[in-house]
């Protein structure tokens, strides 16, 4: 029983402290393509990389 409490405490700390140290989302930009609004991020330097998400995901997942 003691091990379960310790595991639960570690799990709670991991869940609630890790996101606090994240950098957050960069501001997104939009562009209209064939009447559809496309949201995108323009960050970093170097070669351009395009990541397309599929059904059920969002740009924020990348």
LUMPABA-187565 format. One line per field, with one value per atom (N, C-alpha, C): x, y, z; atom name; chain; residue number from 0; residue in three letters. Coordinates in steps of 0.001 Angstrom, whole numbers, plus 500000, padded with zeros to 6 digits. Layout:
x: (X,...)
y: (Y,...)
z: (Z,...)
atomo: (CA,...)
cadena: (A,...)
num: (NUM,...)
residuo: (Ala,...)
END
This chain:
x: (500823,500000,500866,501975,502861,503443,503765,504300,503292,502003,500960,500839,500945,500871,502060,503226,504429,504321,503850,503669,502647,501547,500520,501042,501846,502426,503383,504220,505148,504378,503331,502510,501854,501295,500679,501695,502861,503894,504317,504454,504856,503798,502550,501460,501313,501463,501188,502413,503617,504787,505435,505386,506031,505447,504114,503596,503966,504228,504566,505903,506763,508072,508101,506986,506925,507055,507362,507543,506233,505185,503924,503870,502745,502556,503045,503738,504091,502844,502847,501681,501506,500269,500029,499618,499766,499396,498333,497673,496651,496870,496378,496402,495143,494561,493372,493815,493405,493730,492427,492050,490808,489607,489542,488398,488462,489511,489663,490758,490520,491521,492456,493739,494755,495557,495660,496468,497824,498888,500232,501152,502265,503314,504496,505123,506337,507405,508182,509164,510493,511540,512844,513583,514681,515492,515956,516488,516951,515957,516098,515203,513745,512848,511417,510981,510203,509639,508134,507384,505926,505421,504661,504074,502564,501971,500519,499914,498838,498178,497005,496605,495496,494209,493237,491925,492039,491427,491388,492564,493442,494553,494558,495410,495462,496899,497067,498412,499145,498418,499024,499678,499282,499853,501299,501720,503097,503974)
y: (498801,500000,501262,501194,502342,502679,501644,501851,502517,502194,502808,504304,504694,506115,506872,506258,506887,507036,505986,506033,507104,507186,508187,509606,509828,511155,511523,510585,510839,511120,510365,510568,511948,512346,513673,514782,514659,515675,515742,514597,514574,515215,514921,515436,516946,517466,518883,519792,519251,520122,520175,519123,519112,520176,520322,521369,522780,522980,524315,524801,523893,524266,524362,524132,524224,525658,525815,527147,527781,527029,527568,527564,527942,527948,529255,529182,530418,531008,532295,532881,532275,531954,531378,532461,532152,533065,532382,533160,532584,533040,532206,532526,531915,532600,532083,531367,530107,529304,528716,529107,528634,528796,529929,530218,529568,528831,528184,528899,529097,529728,528657,528826,527889,528568,527903,528403,527724,528483,527903,528637,527982,528580,528877,530015,530383,530680,529646,529797,529177,529554,528946,529496,528819,529199,527922,528073,526908,526514,525301,524847,524784,524990,524938,523485,523220,521894,522058,521292,521346,520065,520204,519070,519155,518169,518134,517157,517577,516679,516001,514886,514126,514359,513567,513656,513456,514321,514177,514802,515481,516144,517622,518370,519814,520253,521469,522017,522115,522288,522404,521099,519969,518680,518544,519272,519178,519898)
z: (500000,500000,500000,500700,500786,499412,498629,497286,496368,496538,495710,495984,497239,497580,496995,497084,496548,495029,494366,492914,492533,493273,492998,493155,494177,494392,493261,492855,491748,490467,490211,489015,489031,490156,490264,490019,490604,490402,488942,488304,486893,486007,486267,485432,485571,486775,486993,486927,486956,486899,485530,484756,483440,482512,482386,481495,481943,483214,483704,483158,482756,482242,480726,480062,478607,478130,476872,476317,475883,475800,475322,473803,473264,471816,471215,470092,469391,468743,468449,467781,466391,466060,464736,463752,462485,461407,460562,459711,458836,457403,456491,455068,454454,453486,452804,451529,451386,450209,449677,448472,447843,448769,449455,450315,451692,451991,453298,454084,455353,456206,456755,456502,456971,458078,459223,460339,460274,460526,460498,461460,461770,462587,461687,461884,461160,462207,462566,463639,463235,463919,463716,462521,462199,461048,460363,459186,458439,457369,456839,455770,456241,455316,455624,455780,456811,457050,457156,456387,456424,457069,458154,458848,458695,458079,457892,458883,459522,460465,459784,460337,459777,460537,460232,460856,462367,463106,464556,465285,464579,465262,464901,465579,465379,465162,464670,464478,465803,466886,468205,468654,468067,468438,468003,466996,466528,467485)
atomo: (N,CA,C,N,CA,C,N,CA,C,N,CA,C,N,CA,C,N,CA,C,N,CA,C,N,CA,C,N,CA,C,N,CA,C,N,CA,C,N,CA,C,N,CA,C,N,CA,C,N,CA,C,N,CA,C,N,CA,C,N,CA,C,N,CA,C,N,CA,C,N,CA,C,N,CA,C,N,CA,C,N,CA,C,N,CA,C,N,CA,C,N,CA,C,N,CA,C,N,CA,C,N,CA,C,N,CA,C,N,CA,C,N,CA,C,N,CA,C,N,CA,C,N,CA,C,N,CA,C,N,CA,C,N,CA,C,N,CA,C,N,CA,C,N,CA,C,N,CA,C,N,CA,C,N,CA,C,N,CA,C,N,CA,C,N,CA,C,N,CA,C,N,CA,C,N,CA,C,N,CA,C,N,CA,C,N,CA,C,N,CA,C,N,CA,C,N,CA,C,N,CA,C,N,CA,C,N,CA,C,N,CA,C,N,CA,C)
cadena: (A,A,A,A,A,A,A,A,A,A,A,A,A,A,A,A,A,A,A,A,A,A,A,A,A,A,A,A,A,A,A,A,A,A,A,A,A,A,A,A,A,A,A,A,A,A,A,A,A,A,A,A,A,A,A,A,A,A,A,A,A,A,A,A,A,A,A,A,A,A,A,A,A,A,A,A,A,A,A,A,A,A,A,A,A,A,A,A,A,A,A,A,A,A,A,A,A,A,A,A,A,A,A,A,A,A,A,A,A,A,A,A,A,A,A,A,A,A,A,A,A,A,A,A,A,A,A,A,A,A,A,A,A,A,A,A,A,A,A,A,A,A,A,A,A,A,A,A,A,A,A,A,A,A,A,A,A,A,A,A,A,A,A,A,A,A,A,A,A,A,A,A,A,A,A,A,A,A,A,A,A,A,A,A,A,A)
num: (0,0,0,1,1,1,2,2,2,3,3,3,4,4,4,5,5,5,6,6,6,7,7,7,8,8,8,9,9,9,10,10,10,11,11,11,12,12,12,13,13,13,14,14,14,15,15,15,16,16,16,17,17,17,18,18,18,19,19,19,20,20,20,21,21,21,22,22,22,23,23,23,24,24,24,25,25,25,26,26,26,27,27,27,28,28,28,29,29,29,30,30,30,31,31,31,32,32,32,33,33,33,34,34,34,35,35,35,36,36,36,37,37,37,38,38,38,39,39,39,40,40,40,41,41,41,42,42,42,43,43,43,44,44,44,45,45,45,46,46,46,47,47,47,48,48,48,49,49,49,50,50,50,51,51,51,52,52,52,53,53,53,54,54,54,55,55,55,56,56,56,57,57,57,58,58,58,59,59,59,60,60,60,61,61,61)
residuo: (Unk,Unk,Unk,Unk,Unk,Unk,Unk,Unk,Unk,Unk,Unk,Unk,Unk,Unk,Unk,Unk,Unk,Unk,Unk,Unk,Unk,Unk,Unk,Unk,Unk,Unk,Unk,Unk,Unk,Unk,Unk,Unk,Unk,Unk,Unk,Unk,Unk,Unk,Unk,Unk,Unk,Unk,Unk,Unk,Unk,Unk,Unk,Unk,Unk,Unk,Unk,Unk,Unk,Unk,Unk,Unk,Unk,Unk,Unk,Unk,Unk,Unk,Unk,Unk,Unk,Unk,Unk,Unk,Unk,Unk,Unk,Unk,Unk,Unk,Unk,Unk,Unk,Unk,Unk,Unk,Unk,Unk,Unk,Unk,Unk,Unk,Unk,Unk,Unk,Unk,Unk,Unk,Unk,Unk,Unk,Unk,Unk,Unk,Unk,Unk,Unk,Unk,Unk,Unk,Unk,Unk,Unk,Unk,Unk,Unk,Unk,Unk,Unk,Unk,Unk,Unk,Unk,Unk,Unk,Unk,Unk,Unk,Unk,Unk,Unk,Unk,Unk,Unk,Unk,Unk,Unk,Unk,Unk,Unk,Unk,Unk,Unk,Unk,Unk,Unk,Unk,Unk,Unk,Unk,Unk,Unk,Unk,Unk,Unk,Unk,Unk,Unk,Unk,Unk,Unk,Unk,Unk,Unk,Unk,Unk,Unk,Unk,Unk,Unk,Unk,Unk,Unk,Unk,Unk,Unk,Unk,Unk,Unk,Unk,Unk,Unk,Unk,Unk,Unk,Unk,Unk,Unk,Unk,Unk,Unk,Unk)
END
